[in-house]
């Protein structure tokens, strides 16, 4: 699996997840999300990074309470898919 972030300013670097890896909320936060938020948003959007809304689909690791709590603390501008 490959995770990427896409915006009008470009694309984040790809995060490759080994096929045998179970993507838990903890894995998603530590190995994908924190890097996207803390490295790629500033690279792509500079001082406007805090204005960017992050959109998630309904994957279990995205809607998990741990992920939502992390987002509230680190980048509260996010939307969960309601599917």
Contact map, one row per residue, 1 for C-alpha under 8 A:
11100000000000011110000000000000000000000000000000000000000000000000000000000000000
11110000000001111000000000000000000000000000000000000000000000000000000000000000000
11111000000001111000000000000001000000000000000000000000000000000000000000000000000
01111100001111100000000000000000000000000000000000000000000000000000000000000000000
00111110001111000000000000000000000100000000000000000000000000000000000000000000000
00011111111100000000000000000000000000000000000000000000000000000000000000000000000
00001111111000000000000000000000000000000000000000000000000000000000000000000000000
00000111110000000000000000000000000000000000000000000000000000000000000000000000000
00000111111000000000000000000000000000000001100000000000000000000000000000000000000
00000111111100000000000000000000000000000001000000000000000000000000000000000000000
00011110111110000000000000000000000000000001000000000000000000000000000000000000000
00011100011111000000000000000000000100011001000000000000000000000000000000000000000
00011000001111100000000000000000000000010000000000000000000000000000000000000000000
01111000000111110000000000000000000000000000000000000000000000000000000000000000000
01110000000011111000000000000001000000000000000000000000000000000000000000000000000
11100000000001111100000000000000000000000000000000000000000000000000000000000000000
11100000000000111110100000000000000000000000000000000000000000000000000000000000000
10000000000000011111100000000000000000000000000000000000000000000000000000000000000
10000000000000001111100000000000000000000000000000000000000000000000000000000000000
00000000000000000111110000000000000000000000000000000000000000000000000000000000000
00000000000000001111111000000000000000000000000000000000000000000000000000000000000
00000000000000000001111100000000000000000000000000000000000000000000000000000000000
00000000000000000000111111110000000000000000000000000000000010000000000000000000000
00000000000000000000011111110000000000000000000000000000000110000000000000000000000
00000000000000000000001111111000000000000000000000000000000111010110000000000000000
00000000000000000000001111111100000000000000000000000000000010000110000000000000000
00000000000000000000001111111111000000000000000000000000000000000000000000000000000
00000000000000000000001111111111100000000000000000000000000011000010000000000000000
00000000000000000000000011111111110000000000000000000000000000000010010000000000000
00000000000000000000000001111111111000000000000000000000000000000000000000000000000
00000000000000000000000000111111111000000000000000000000000000000000000000000000000
00100000000000100000000000111111111100000000000000000000000000000000000000000000000
00000000000000000000000000011111111110000000000000000000000000000000000000000000000
00000000000000000000000000001111111111100000000000000000000000000000000000000000000
00000000000000000000000000000111111111110000000000000000000000000000000000000000000
00001000000100000000000000000001111111111000000000000000000000000000000000000000000
00000000000000000000000000000000111111111100000000000000000000000000000000100000000
00000000000000000000000000000000011111111100000000000000000000000000000000000000000
00000000000000000000000000000000011111111110000000000000000000000000000000000000000
00000000000110000000000000000000001111111111000000000000000000000000000000000000000
00000000000100000000000000000000000111111111110010010000000000000000000000000000000
00000000000000000000000000000000000011111111111110000000000000000000000000000000000
00000000000000000000000000000000000000111111110000000000000000000000000000000000000
00000000111100000000000000000000000000011111110010000000000000000000000000000000000
00000000100000000000000000000000000000001111111110000000000000000000000000000000000
00000000000000000000000000000000000000001111111110000000000000000000000000000000000
00000000000000000000000000000000000000000100111111000000000000000000000000000000000
00000000000000000000000000000000000000000100111111110000000000000000000000000000000
00000000000000000000000000000000000000001101111111110000000000000000000000000000000
00000000000000000000000000000000000000000000001111110000000000000000000000101000000
00000000000000000000000000000000000000000000000111111000000000000000000000001000000
00000000000000000000000000000000000000001000000111111100000000000000000000001000000
00000000000000000000000000000000000000000000000000111110000000000000000000001110000
00000000000000000000000000000000000000000000000000011111000000000000000000001110000
00000000000000000000000000000000000000000000000000001111100000000000000000000111100
00000000000000000000000000000000000000000000000000000111111001000000000000000111100
00000000000000000000000000000000000000000000000000000011111001000000000000000001111
00000000000000000000000000000000000000000000000000000001111101100000000000000001111
00000000000000000000000000000000000000000000000000000001111111100000000000000000000
00000000000000000000000110000000000000000000000000000000011111110000000000000000000
00000000000000000000001111010000000000000000000000000000001111110010000000000000000
00000000000000000000000010010000000000000000000000000001111111110011000000000001000
00000000000000000000000000000000000000000000000000000000011111111011000000000001000
00000000000000000000000010000000000000000000000000000000000111111111000000000000000
00000000000000000000000000000000000000000000000000000000000000111111100000000000000
00000000000000000000000011000000000000000000000000000000000000011111110000000000000
00000000000000000000000011011000000000000000000000000000000011111111111000000000000
00000000000000000000000000000000000000000000000000000000000001111111111100000000000
00000000000000000000000000000000000000000000000000000000000000001111111110000000000
00000000000000000000000000001000000000000000000000000000000000000111111111100000000
00000000000000000000000000000000000000000000000000000000000000000011111111111100000
00000000000000000000000000000000000000000000000000000000000000000001111111111000000
00000000000000000000000000000000000000000000000000000000000000000000111111110000000
00000000000000000000000000000000000000000000000000000000000000000000011111110000000
00000000000000000000000000000000000010000000000001000000000000000000011111111100000
00000000000000000000000000000000000000000000000000000000000000000000001111111100000
00000000000000000000000000000000000000000000000001111100000000000000001100111110000
00000000000000000000000000000000000000000000000000001111000000000000001000111111000
00000000000000000000000000000000000000000000000000001111000000000000000000001111100
00000000000000000000000000000000000000000000000000000011110001100000000000000111110
00000000000000000000000000000000000000000000000000000011110000000000000000000011111
00000000000000000000000000000000000000000000000000000000110000000000000000000001111
00000000000000000000000000000000000000000000000000000000110000000000000000000000111
